[in-house]
């Protein structure tokens, strides 16, 4: 392991992710959770997880799908709103 799963390494990873988003001018607040997911689940000793991107892919995919589903439901409840507008 290059870094440990201590609290300070997670804080550094989060700070670097936020700094990169600010420098590249692509702020995306939910992306701040990805370093925590990587450190908490990627540091696991489970042989099914080590060497795989599943520990990052699956929580991110599930979260993205849930966000879109909630947006579709919420924005299409009213007759005055339509989401997505250009599909």
C-alpha positions as a printed Julia matrix, in Angstrom:
87×3 Matrix{Float64}:
   0.0     0.0     0.0
   1.28    3.44   -0.87
  -0.74    5.13    1.86
  -2.51    3.93    4.95
  -6.2     4.09    5.74
  -5.67    6.46    8.65
  -7.84    9.55    9.13
  -5.09   11.92    8.01
  -4.51   10.13    4.7
  -8.24   10.32    3.95
  -8.18   14.04    4.77
  -5.24   14.56    2.42
  -6.98   12.61   -0.35
 -10.13   14.7     0.05
  -8.12   17.94    0.07
  -6.27   16.9    -3.1
  -9.54   15.99   -4.82
 -11.07   19.36   -3.92
  -7.91   21.21   -4.99
  -7.87   19.4    -8.34
 -11.54   20.25   -8.94
 -10.88   23.91   -8.13
  -7.77   24.13  -10.32
  -9.54   22.47  -13.25
 -12.68   24.59  -12.63
 -14.91   21.53  -12.5
 -16.36   21.59   -8.97
 -18.45   18.57   -8.2
 -19.14   18.33   -4.45
 -20.27   14.66   -4.44
 -16.9    13.72   -5.9
 -15.42   14.51   -2.51
 -16.85   11.23   -1.23
 -14.87    9.16   -3.73
 -11.55    9.4    -1.84
 -13.34    8.16    1.28
 -14.86    5.27   -0.63
 -11.48    4.37   -2.09
  -9.72    4.47    1.27
 -12.43    2.77    3.29
 -13.31   -0.02    0.87
 -10.11   -0.23   -1.17
  -8.02   -0.86    1.92
 -10.07   -3.96    2.65
  -8.23   -7.29    2.64
 -11.02   -9.05    0.77
  -9.46  -10.91   -2.21
 -12.53  -10.12   -4.33
 -11.9    -6.37   -3.94
  -8.11   -6.11   -4.18
  -7.0    -5.46   -7.75
 -10.51   -4.49   -8.79
 -12.23   -1.15   -9.32
 -15.52   -2.49   -7.96
 -15.04   -0.74   -4.63
 -15.23    2.61   -6.46
 -17.4     1.76   -9.44
 -20.36    0.2    -7.68
 -21.05    2.9    -5.03
 -20.56    5.62   -7.65
 -22.8     3.92  -10.21
 -25.54    3.2    -7.69
 -25.4     6.77   -6.37
 -25.52    8.28   -9.87
 -28.49    6.15  -10.9
 -30.36    7.05   -7.7
 -29.71   10.78   -8.2
 -31.04   10.67  -11.78
 -34.09    8.64  -10.73
 -34.94   11.11   -7.94
 -34.45   14.05  -10.36
 -36.75   12.43  -12.92
 -39.42   11.73  -10.33
 -39.24   15.12   -8.62
 -39.13   17.23  -11.79
 -41.86   15.36  -13.62
 -44.44   15.5   -10.81
 -45.52   18.99  -11.89
 -47.14   19.72  -15.25
 -45.1    22.94  -15.52
 -41.75   21.15  -15.4
 -40.17   18.58  -17.62
 -36.87   16.86  -17.01
 -34.85   16.17  -19.04
 -35.8    18.92  -21.42
 -33.89   17.72  -24.52
 -34.0    13.93  -24.71
